């Protein structure tokens, strides 16, 4: 069973996405969805959400959040709120 959440941020012009992979761990999945709901209430933002259930590869199960157009200016705030609630830190290139 997966023991941690992998987070990846993708940013392009007028687009931002965050993937959270929790695998076959129902407790991590619950934590992710609770963090997303809390961030929605905190920021008032509603990302597009794509669930990725995988029967053949349950270790890859996760969720993808994305924002388009003008909303992206605030997407970072939403992603930070989710990552902070999950106690995740993304590595940065120095």
Backbone as CSV, one residue per row, in Angstrom:
resi,resn,N_x,N_y,N_z,CA_x,CA_y,CA_z,C_x,C_y,C_z
1,UNK,0.846,-1.183,0.000,0.000,0.000,0.000,0.890,1.243,0.000
2,UNK,0.505,2.219,-0.786,1.251,3.468,-0.900,1.242,4.196,0.443
3,UNK,2.376,4.781,0.815,2.516,5.440,2.109,2.574,6.960,2.028
4,UNK,2.695,7.520,0.810,2.800,8.977,0.698,2.063,9.461,-0.554
5,UNK,1.919,10.755,-0.644,1.255,11.401,-1.776,2.328,12.061,-2.630
6,UNK,2.304,11.810,-3.923,3.194,12.485,-4.857,2.441,13.666,-5.453
7,UNK,3.058,14.838,-5.401,2.428,16.044,-5.949,3.303,16.615,-7.059
8,UNK,2.651,17.016,-8.155,3.351,17.622,-9.284,2.526,18.799,-9.789
9,UNK,3.191,19.936,-9.986,2.533,21.132,-10.501,2.999,21.351,-11.928
10,UNK,2.054,21.710,-12.787,2.373,22.035,-14.180,1.776,23.394,-14.483
11,UNK,2.611,24.290,-15.008,2.146,25.639,-15.329,2.527,25.995,-16.762
12,UNK,1.582,26.571,-17.445,1.788,27.093,-18.783,1.017,28.397,-18.875
13,UNK,1.141,29.063,-19.992,0.394,30.301,-20.166,-1.099,30.004,-20.121
14,UNK,-1.798,30.678,-19.231,-3.242,30.552,-19.053,-3.697,29.160,-18.611
15,UNK,-2.814,28.428,-17.923,-3.151,27.084,-17.461,-2.262,26.709,-16.281
16,UNK,-2.852,26.098,-15.258,-2.093,25.542,-14.143,-2.768,24.249,-13.710
17,UNK,-1.959,23.238,-13.398,-2.503,21.963,-12.961,-1.708,21.400,-11.794
18,UNK,-2.376,20.629,-10.967,-1.758,19.961,-9.827,-2.233,18.515,-9.818
19,UNK,-1.288,17.572,-9.862,-1.661,16.171,-9.734,-1.261,15.682,-8.349
20,UNK,-2.128,14.901,-7.766,-1.898,14.309,-6.450,-2.145,12.817,-6.585
21,UNK,-1.094,12.031,-6.460,-1.187,10.585,-6.606,-1.127,9.962,-5.221
22,UNK,-2.187,9.238,-4.867,-2.272,8.619,-3.543,-2.322,7.101,-3.629
23,UNK,-2.411,6.571,-4.824,-2.360,5.122,-5.026,-3.532,4.376,-4.423
24,UNK,-3.235,3.220,-3.893,-4.278,2.334,-3.383,-4.529,2.519,-1.887
25,UNK,-4.233,3.698,-1.372,-4.383,3.966,0.053,-5.642,4.814,0.292
26,UNK,-6.730,4.209,0.793,-7.978,4.952,0.988,-7.851,6.084,2.012
27,UNK,-6.953,5.967,2.973,-6.765,7.036,3.955,-6.136,8.267,3.309
28,UNK,-5.141,8.048,2.433,-4.533,9.175,1.719,-5.542,9.817,0.770
29,UNK,-6.357,8.998,0.120,-7.387,9.521,-0.785,-8.341,10.427,-0.006
30,UNK,-8.757,9.983,1.163,-9.655,10.783,1.997,-8.998,12.102,2.386
31,UNK,-7.725,12.072,2.765,-6.994,13.295,3.123,-6.956,14.275,1.957
32,UNK,-6.701,13.757,0.756,-6.625,14.609,-0.437,-7.970,15.289,-0.685
33,UNK,-9.050,14.521,-0.661,-10.364,15.105,-0.936,-10.789,16.091,0.154
34,UNK,-10.439,15.828,1.398,-10.735,16.773,2.484,-9.943,18.068,2.299
35,UNK,-8.684,17.967,1.885,-7.857,19.161,1.659,-8.417,19.994,0.505
36,UNK,-8.894,19.333,-0.539,-9.473,20.045,-1.677,-10.740,20.778,-1.253
37,UNK,-11.605,20.113,-0.518,-12.847,20.757,-0.057,-12.543,21.953,0.846
38,UNK,-11.572,21.816,1.721,-11.200,22.925,2.611,-10.635,24.093,1.808
39,UNK,-9.825,23.803,0.787,-9.260,24.866,-0.049,-10.351,25.571,-0.854
40,UNK,-11.362,24.829,-1.298,-12.490,25.450,-2.006,-13.191,26.456,-1.101
41,UNK,-13.451,26.056,0.141,-14.128,26.953,1.090,-13.256,28.152,1.426
42,UNK,-11.968,27.915,1.603,-11.032,28.972,1.987,-10.828,30.010,0.884
43,UNK,-10.723,29.545,-0.366,-10.390,30.451,-1.468,-11.589,30.868,-2.309
44,UNK,-12.668,30.088,-2.257,-13.818,30.372,-3.104,-13.606,29.945,-4.546
45,UNK,-12.530,29.224,-4.818,-12.223,28.780,-6.176,-12.689,27.348,-6.394
46,UNK,-13.034,27.049,-7.640,-13.507,25.714,-8.016,-12.675,25.218,-9.200
47,UNK,-11.676,24.399,-8.955,-10.902,23.867,-10.079,-11.686,22.789,-10.811
48,UNK,-11.263,22.512,-12.041,-11.773,21.324,-12.714,-11.064,20.153,-12.059
49,UNK,-11.800,19.090,-11.768,-11.234,17.943,-11.062,-11.423,16.696,-11.912
50,UNK,-10.312,15.983,-12.125,-10.325,14.735,-12.880,-9.811,13.629,-11.971
51,UNK,-10.676,12.680,-11.700,-10.314,11.531,-10.884,-9.674,10.497,-11.807
52,UNK,-8.659,9.794,-11.308,-7.958,8.809,-12.117,-7.974,7.446,-11.442
53,UNK,-9.145,6.806,-11.383,-9.161,5.456,-10.799,-8.476,4.484,-11.755
54,UNK,-7.755,3.537,-11.222,-7.032,2.586,-12.066,-7.163,1.183,-11.483
55,UNK,-8.001,0.373,-12.101,-8.179,-1.003,-11.632,-6.957,-1.864,-11.952
56,UNK,-6.328,-1.600,-13.093,-5.159,-2.380,-13.496,-3.886,-1.976,-12.755
57,UNK,-3.794,-0.704,-12.382,-2.615,-0.189,-11.677,-3.062,0.697,-10.516
58,UNK,-3.602,0.114,-9.459,-4.116,0.920,-8.345,-3.042,1.781,-7.670
59,UNK,-1.776,1.423,-7.806,-0.704,2.225,-7.212,-0.572,3.592,-7.875
60,UNK,-1.187,3.769,-9.051,-1.131,5.046,-9.774,-2.389,5.895,-9.606
61,UNK,-3.316,5.467,-8.770,-4.566,6.200,-8.615,-4.300,7.585,-8.033
62,UNK,-5.018,8.559,-8.545,-4.839,9.924,-8.072,-5.903,10.851,-8.609
63,UNK,-5.639,12.137,-8.449,-6.583,13.168,-8.877,-5.795,14.292,-9.528
64,UNK,-6.418,14.968,-10.476,-5.767,16.075,-11.162,-6.672,17.294,-11.075
65,UNK,-6.109,18.416,-10.644,-6.843,19.678,-10.521,-6.292,20.644,-11.552
66,UNK,-7.161,21.390,-12.225,-6.634,22.370,-13.170,-7.504,23.614,-13.237
67,UNK,-6.832,24.694,-13.609,-7.461,25.993,-13.810,-7.077,26.493,-15.191
68,UNK,-7.983,27.245,-15.833,-7.740,27.825,-17.146,-8.049,29.322,-17.102
69,UNK,-7.571,30.013,-18.123,-7.885,31.415,-18.359,-7.455,32.322,-17.210
70,UNK,-8.290,33.300,-16.876,-7.940,34.322,-15.890,-7.859,33.798,-14.463
71,UNK,-8.504,32.679,-14.190,-8.519,32.135,-12.839,-7.116,31.741,-12.396
72,UNK,-6.233,31.447,-13.351,-4.901,30.965,-13.001,-4.148,31.932,-12.097
73,UNK,-4.499,33.185,-12.121,-3.824,34.154,-11.248,-3.994,33.779,-9.782
74,UNK,-5.055,33.052,-9.490,-5.335,32.669,-8.107,-5.123,31.174,-7.866
75,UNK,-4.806,30.433,-8.905,-4.635,28.988,-8.770,-3.510,28.652,-7.804
76,UNK,-2.445,29.435,-7.815,-1.333,29.186,-6.901,-1.776,29.229,-5.454
77,UNK,-2.657,30.167,-5.138,-3.211,30.271,-3.783,-3.981,29.000,-3.424
78,UNK,-4.752,28.501,-4.369,-5.526,27.275,-4.140,-4.586,26.087,-3.944
79,UNK,-3.606,25.949,-4.842,-2.673,24.832,-4.745,-1.893,24.880,-3.436
80,UNK,-1.454,26.069,-3.036,-0.731,26.210,-1.763,-1.594,25.769,-0.587
81,UNK,-2.865,26.138,-0.615,-3.772,25.748,0.472,-3.897,24.223,0.549
82,UNK,-4.011,23.568,-0.602,-4.111,22.105,-0.626,-2.815,21.481,-0.116
83,UNK,-1.690,21.939,-0.644,-0.395,21.366,-0.267,-0.099,21.568,1.219
84,UNK,-0.441,22.737,1.746,-0.212,22.997,3.169,-1.060,22.075,4.035
85,UNK,-2.312,21.870,3.669,-3.183,20.983,4.452,-2.682,19.540,4.430
86,UNK,-2.008,19.168,3.347,-1.473,17.814,3.231,-0.031,17.719,3.749
87,UNK,0.505,18.853,4.211,1.889,18.925,4.680,2.880,18.480,3.618
88,UNK,2.631,18.899,2.376,3.525,18.583,1.259,4.304,19.814,0.856
89,UNK,5.543,19.611,0.480,6.397,20.687,-0.002,6.917,20.269,-1.362
90,UNK,6.793,21.154,-2.351,7.316,20.854,-3.676,8.748,21.350,-3.754
91,UNK,9.621,20.510,-4.306,11.003,20.929,-4.526,11.031,22.006,-5.592
92,UNK,11.971,22.922,-5.440,12.116,24.000,-6.432,13.510,23.950,-7.009
93,UNK,13.604,24.259,-8.278,14.924,24.360,-8.912,15.593,25.629,-8.410
94,UNK,16.837,25.513,-8.048,17.573,26.690,-7.549,18.490,27.223,-8.603
